[in-house]
């Protein structure tokens, strides 16, 4: 079972205020950088993409938490804050920094129980853990599974194809790029632990496999002139 917190949950108004704070914090992270933020020329390192990713993860994590018996408030609040420091901190410390920001916000914007604040911050801190998901709390696991799942499926495929343009690739590389999404999805399916996350992973993998087969059927014979010529 998940964290048992009997006190009043986060209200809808409080949750919306948290969303606004996260959105503005990400925007400020980019604006405060002299060069416009870390790798700003990649769309997934922009404030807009990062906030969209956070909302996707929050929705997925909330659904998984409800199905798996985790504390929904802990999970959804942790999901909101999990990447808040992604644009201003190095990858290996962004989870710790995110937990720090979450604690500061929760301790100054309401009278949340200490047990709730601790549980949220633990999930934010643990979300980048690369070990077995069985080693973390249920709320952390729900967040981590959602974070993995947002990178696969139709959304992950669209982002990978978008990346082609930023890397000056041609459409001939599309099958390779979709293949990367499939590999990532297969890795995610092996790593998740809950029945809910496994079901979502397999559903999304099915969509990627279908698209890859469709793509291969249309580009299989599209090779530059002379590639198969000898001499």
C-alpha positions as CSV (number, residue, x, y, z in Angstrom):
1,X,0.0,0.0,0.0
2,X,1.0,3.6,-0.4
3,X,1.7,6.3,2.1
4,X,-1.1,6.6,4.7
5,X,-1.9,10.3,5.2
6,X,-5.2,10.9,6.9
7,X,-5.1,14.7,6.8
8,X,-7.1,16.8,4.3
9,X,-5.9,16.4,0.7
10,X,-4.8,19.1,-1.6
11,X,-7.7,21.1,-2.9
12,X,-8.3,21.7,-6.6
13,X,-7.6,25.4,-6.1
14,X,-4.3,24.6,-4.3
15,X,-3.3,22.2,-7.1
16,X,-4.1,24.8,-9.8
17,X,-1.9,27.3,-7.9
18,X,0.9,24.7,-7.9
19,X,0.6,24.3,-11.6
20,X,0.9,28.0,-12.1
21,X,4.0,28.2,-9.9
22,X,5.7,25.3,-11.8
23,X,4.9,27.0,-15.2
24,X,6.2,30.3,-14.1
25,X,9.3,28.8,-12.5
26,X,10.2,27.0,-15.7
27,X,9.8,30.1,-17.7
28,X,11.9,32.1,-15.3
29,X,14.6,29.4,-15.5
30,X,15.0,30.0,-19.2
31,X,14.7,33.8,-19.0
32,X,17.3,34.0,-16.3
33,X,20.0,32.2,-18.4
34,X,22.2,34.5,-20.4
35,X,22.0,32.1,-23.3
36,X,18.3,31.4,-22.9
37,X,18.5,28.1,-20.9
38,X,20.2,24.8,-21.2
39,X,20.1,23.5,-24.8
40,X,17.2,25.9,-25.6
41,X,17.5,25.1,-29.3
42,X,16.0,21.6,-28.7
43,X,12.2,21.9,-28.2
44,X,12.2,19.4,-25.3
45,X,14.6,21.6,-23.4
46,X,12.2,24.6,-23.6
47,X,9.9,25.7,-20.8
48,X,6.9,25.0,-23.0
49,X,7.9,21.4,-23.7
50,X,9.0,20.7,-20.1
51,X,5.7,22.0,-18.7
52,X,3.8,19.8,-21.2
53,X,5.8,16.8,-20.2
54,X,5.1,17.5,-16.5
55,X,1.4,17.7,-17.2
56,X,1.5,14.4,-19.1
57,X,3.4,12.7,-16.3
58,X,1.0,14.1,-13.7
59,X,-2.0,12.7,-15.5
60,X,-0.4,9.3,-16.1
61,X,0.9,9.1,-12.5
62,X,-2.5,10.1,-11.1
63,X,-4.2,7.3,-13.1
64,X,-1.6,4.7,-12.0
65,X,-1.8,5.8,-8.4
66,X,-5.6,5.4,-8.3
67,X,-5.4,1.9,-9.8
68,X,-2.5,0.8,-7.6
69,X,-3.7,2.1,-4.3
70,X,-1.0,4.8,-3.8
71,X,-1.7,8.1,-2.2
72,X,-3.0,10.1,-5.1
73,X,-2.2,13.6,-3.6
74,X,1.4,12.7,-2.8
75,X,1.8,11.2,-6.3
76,X,0.2,14.0,-8.3
77,X,2.0,16.8,-6.4
78,X,5.3,15.0,-6.7
79,X,4.7,14.6,-10.4
80,X,4.1,18.4,-10.8
81,X,7.4,19.2,-9.1
82,X,9.5,16.3,-10.5
83,X,11.2,18.2,-13.3
84,X,10.8,21.8,-12.0
85,X,14.6,22.2,-11.8
86,X,15.3,20.4,-15.1
87,X,16.2,23.6,-17.0
88,X,18.5,25.1,-14.4
89,X,20.3,22.2,-12.8
90,X,22.5,19.4,-14.2
91,X,20.8,16.1,-15.0
92,X,22.5,14.3,-12.1
93,X,21.2,16.8,-9.5
94,X,17.9,18.0,-10.9
95,X,15.9,15.6,-8.7
96,X,17.5,16.8,-5.5
97,X,17.0,20.4,-6.6
98,X,13.4,19.7,-7.5
99,X,12.8,18.2,-4.0
100,X,14.3,21.3,-2.5
101,X,12.0,23.6,-4.5
102,X,9.0,21.4,-3.7
103,X,9.7,21.5,0.1
104,X,10.2,25.3,0.0
105,X,6.9,25.8,-1.8
106,X,4.8,23.4,0.3
107,X,6.2,24.8,3.6
108,X,5.4,28.4,2.6
109,X,2.1,28.0,0.7
110,X,-0.2,26.3,3.2
111,X,-0.4,24.2,6.3
112,X,0.4,20.8,4.8
113,X,1.2,18.0,7.2
114,X,4.9,17.3,7.6
115,X,4.3,13.6,6.6
116,X,2.7,14.8,3.3
117,X,5.6,17.2,2.5
118,X,8.2,14.5,3.3
119,X,6.4,11.9,1.1
120,X,6.2,14.4,-1.8
121,X,9.8,15.4,-1.6
122,X,10.9,11.8,-1.3
123,X,9.1,10.9,-4.5
124,X,10.6,13.9,-6.3
125,X,14.0,13.0,-5.1
126,X,13.7,9.3,-6.1
127,X,12.2,9.8,-9.5
128,X,15.6,9.7,-11.3
129,X,16.7,6.5,-9.5
130,X,18.0,4.0,-12.0
131,X,17.7,0.9,-10.0
132,X,14.8,-1.6,-9.4
133,X,11.4,0.2,-9.0
134,X,10.6,-2.3,-6.3
135,X,13.2,-0.5,-4.1
136,X,11.2,2.8,-3.9
137,X,7.9,3.8,-2.3
138,X,4.7,3.1,-4.1
139,X,4.2,6.8,-4.8
140,X,7.7,7.2,-6.2
141,X,7.1,4.1,-8.4
142,X,3.9,5.5,-9.8
143,X,5.7,8.7,-10.7
144,X,8.7,6.9,-12.2
145,X,6.5,4.7,-14.3
146,X,4.6,7.7,-15.6
147,X,7.9,9.4,-16.4
148,X,9.0,6.4,-18.4
149,X,5.7,6.0,-20.3
150,X,5.5,9.6,-21.5
151,X,8.6,9.0,-23.6
152,X,7.1,6.2,-25.6
153,X,4.0,5.7,-27.8
154,X,2.6,8.3,-30.2
155,X,3.9,11.2,-28.2
156,X,7.4,9.8,-28.1
157,X,7.3,9.0,-31.8
158,X,6.3,12.6,-32.7
159,X,9.1,14.0,-30.6
160,X,11.7,11.8,-32.1
161,X,10.6,12.7,-35.6
162,X,10.7,16.4,-34.7
163,X,14.2,15.8,-33.5
164,X,15.2,14.8,-37.0
165,X,14.8,18.3,-38.2
166,X,17.0,19.7,-35.5
167,X,19.7,17.2,-36.4
168,X,19.4,18.0,-40.1
169,X,18.3,14.4,-40.9
170,X,16.3,13.4,-43.9
171,X,13.0,11.5,-44.0
172,X,15.1,8.4,-44.9
173,X,16.2,8.2,-41.2
174,X,12.6,8.2,-40.0
175,X,12.4,4.4,-39.6
176,X,15.6,4.4,-37.5
177,X,14.2,7.2,-35.3
178,X,10.9,5.3,-34.8
179,X,13.0,2.2,-34.0
180,X,14.6,4.1,-31.1
181,X,11.2,4.9,-29.7
182,X,10.3,1.2,-29.9
183,X,13.5,0.2,-28.1
184,X,12.9,2.8,-25.4
185,X,9.3,1.5,-25.0
186,X,10.5,-2.1,-24.7
187,X,13.0,-1.1,-22.1
188,X,10.2,0.8,-20.2
189,X,7.9,-2.2,-20.4
190,X,10.5,-4.3,-18.8
191,X,11.3,-1.8,-16.0
192,X,7.7,-0.9,-14.8
193,X,6.3,-3.0,-12.1
194,X,2.6,-2.3,-11.7
195,X,-0.1,-4.0,-13.8
196,X,-1.5,-0.6,-14.7
197,X,1.8,0.7,-16.1
198,X,2.5,-2.6,-17.9
199,X,-0.9,-2.3,-19.6
200,X,-0.3,1.3,-20.7
201,X,3.2,0.4,-21.9
202,X,2.0,-2.5,-24.1
203,X,-0.8,-0.4,-25.5
204,X,1.7,2.3,-26.5
205,X,4.2,-0.2,-27.9
206,X,1.5,-1.6,-30.1
207,X,0.9,1.8,-31.6
208,X,4.6,2.3,-32.3
209,X,5.0,-1.1,-33.9
210,X,2.0,-0.4,-36.1
211,X,3.4,2.9,-37.2
212,X,6.9,1.4,-37.8
213,X,5.4,-1.4,-40.0
214,X,3.4,1.2,-41.9
215,X,6.5,3.3,-42.4
216,X,8.6,0.4,-43.6
217,X,6.0,-0.5,-46.1
218,X,6.2,2.9,-47.7
219,X,9.9,3.7,-47.6
220,X,11.5,0.2,-48.0
221,X,12.5,0.8,-51.6
222,X,13.4,4.4,-51.3
223,X,17.2,4.4,-51.7
224,X,19.4,7.0,-53.3
225,X,20.3,6.4,-56.9
226,X,23.4,4.3,-57.3
227,X,23.5,2.8,-53.9
228,X,23.1,-0.7,-55.2
229,X,25.2,-0.2,-58.3
230,X,28.5,-2.1,-58.3
231,X,31.9,-0.5,-59.4
